[in-house]
């Protein structure tokens, strides 16, 4: 007899790991891909943005799709779509082909991770759920460590196309095991799908994001990029009107009335803009401006993930000591400003200085994101929790995509006005870009500072054997585990965007 409670968590962990590694491995391969396509490396940021945008658009509907068609079926189809997208990426010969393939990957990934967690909840007995969740959480920690150096190794010794082809055997194993081990379930749902709302948000966000991506790149006239952004704003405005008249909108705007939710989502958007830029611009700076190999750039990029993992055990103590508001204010400011020095190092000090800065940003963002993600849902009523996690997850992916688009645009514009060496962006272009992005990220402190002093008091983790000085005894015991589990070590960590399915069906 096959022990499903042991194999299914391993299966879900493998699929999540496949997505995590794929989303981080590409950062060190962008210059090599750009050379094959005959485009500037910064142009490849559109492929990163497209993947994140595809995730953002489809994540909110993953729970409804699983309910309607069955979690097993949707999980299998999601793996297949992700594999087809991976093979299409490997076979791409032009930038448009590659961008379309990344969009297909994002569609598969947006369903694969949250629905995979739903399959886990429905398959594994409750008494074994802790061990299962611990196994599934590992890819979020290991992915950022493996991805960059793996991408650098593949590009240095083979070809970048193998970055996507390595997904094939993992995906095939996932399809076979899923067909054999996951129980068949029938789909059913009582809620009507908000198709008009989904269309309005998808078109609105896509137009606005690609307007930012094409600005100043020469793909479109200036008025074309402005028209895209304006058109996106128009569609999003139409959604605001639609959501007020719809009983079950795809995104519940009533959540904005909750102060802690509104302020942490806004502050989180600004903070993640900096992290999104950093994930793409740092490897590009090391390769383009300083001449490091893809493998060397990948090894250096691991520093941020190591810093994030190392600071994880200290988060509950920090929140106990300062509370949520002070922790968010201090660490949002430090996280933003820690990005600024990354572009100010001399070439002979780049490895040591860059590692130090990346470790610092990893430490501070780990504390910031954990605190922020916990407080986001502190005052959300249980009936709205699924909508809240969908809303926050969508904004998270959009903020990361915005960071990539804005950071790349800044470097591109600076290169065109004179910050150029040997046909590539000069170190000064990256230095200015990191300064602007860092200050923008640090501005999130304004949102967090307006939180009430006792925000999230009932969620402050309690010392063992002692009464918490910040909160009543009730409801504090659970947060110690919550704080430990919700750390997002990378832009694509899965804890946030699969939360709707877990909370709805657990």
PyMOL commands that set and color helices and strands:
alter all, ss='L'
color gray80, all
select helices_A, chain A and resi 4-37+41-59+62-69+71-91+95-123+126-157+162-165+167-181+195-214+222-244+253-257+259-289+294-343+347-376+382-416+427-442+445-449+457-459+477-485+499-505
alter helices_A, ss='H'
color red, helices_A
select strands_A, chain A and resi 420-421+424-425
alter strands_A, ss='S'
color yellow, strands_A
deselect
rebuild
show_as cartoon
